[in-house]
Amino acid sequence: MSSLDEDGFSECCRLLLQKSEELRDGWSWERVQGTKEGYLRKTALRPVPIGSKLNHEDSERCSVPGLTEDNDEDDADVLLNSSRSADGGHLCFQFEFHILYSSSFRTPVLYFRAFTLEGKSLSLEDVWSFIRPKLRLSSEDGLLSTVTQQEHPLLGQPFFMLHPCKTDDFMRPVLEAARQESRPLNYVLTWLSVVGPLLGLDVPLEYSSDKQL
């Protein structure tokens, strides 16, 4: 059984929050006013590779360790039309991440939205432009089944969502291996370590040092 019930989700979130507070990793629990429902929330500046769909004038360059920034502003148009994101520079965007429980899929779901530093929202096409290389997808159908834009189920606001339809496929062998080794495993944390890097949301290695997680 590779699904997660709501009580299990709440317990996983509680343990993750404890470790996040210790590490000062920025996660918090947001309760929806007037209800018992809530979600994990984190905001962070994230570097996004410059791509043809992103307008460099709407944000600022990020200083990313390990990446060269030897291109001047006269080369910006060339960079924007280049597929070489690794050495072509990065832009800073403000990301807001929410982790909710899906009763339909019985899994966590990652919702997010992103803005330029001047407050302009990224479009779905913008998001696809930096997620596609990480997924190595060649078709729009693959992107549509991976990330979509829809109403946040608790806030009623437009958000992007990483679709949970494949969650069971990659979590099942991980959970089975943990069971065979009698090893405790935090479903939400393990799931996040897989889907988070698609958006630059990496999970610090210190989380794995906690035996409870």
Secondary structure, DSSP 4 states (H G I P E B T S, - for coil): -----HHHHHHHHHHHHHHHHHHT---EEEEPTTSS-EEEEEEEEEEEE--TTS-GGGS-B---TT------GGGHHHHHT-S--TTT-EEEEEEEEEEEEETTTTEEEEEEEEE-TTSPBPPHHHHHHHHHHHHT--SHHHHHTTEEEEE-TTT-SEEEEE-GGGHHHHHHHHHHHHHHTT----HHHHHHHHHGGGGT-PPPGGGGG-TT-
